[in-house]
Amino acid sequence: MIRHTIEANEKPILDIFCDKYLFSIPSYQRPYAWTTEQASDLLDDITTACGATGDVANANPYFLGSIVLIKNLFAVRACETN
């Protein structure tokens, strides 16, 4: 049995929405916790926080609250080959 550990870390938003990762809300989660409006609100908030230029690297700090990030090596490799 593989043991998985959970770590709590502060991450810059650039690390989450960069080319290294594929950001998605899993389909199994959306029906339980997300409406289209809620997902749209989240993305609008993030876009607004980054400013009109979309300069994520120089954006002011923005608190997202708790989010769970799971590294999907298959998705990362697929992005790298495209």
C-alpha positions, -999 to +999 in steps of 0.1 A: +000+000+000+014+034-010+013+060+017+005+095+006+013+125+028-003+159+027+018+190+031+006+225+037+026+251+018+023+287+007+026+289-031+028+319-053-001+320-077+025+319-106+035+284-095-001+272-097-010+287-131+023+283-149+032+260-178+044+233-154+009+224-142-024+216-158-051+234-137-084+216-136-113+210-112-119+172-114-153+163-128-160+141-097-156+173-076-176+198-096-211+182-091-206+182-053-189+215-046-188+238-077-214+255-098-204+271-131-210+305-114-187+297-085-159+285-108-163+316-129-162+338-098-129+322-087-113+327-121-126+363-123-112+370-088-078+356-098-078+376-131-087+408-112-060+402-086-034+398-114-043+431-128-052+442-164-018+432-177-020+396-164+015+400-149+012+372-124+048+374-114+044+410-101+008+407-088-001+418-053-005+389-028-039+372-031-053+348-006-071+319-022-078+300+010-072+263+011-069+245-022-057+210-029-030+205-055-023+171-068+006+165-091-006+145-121+026+133-137+008+120-168-009+154-174+024+172-169+042+149-194+013+154-219+017+191-216+054+189-221+051+169-253+025+192-269 
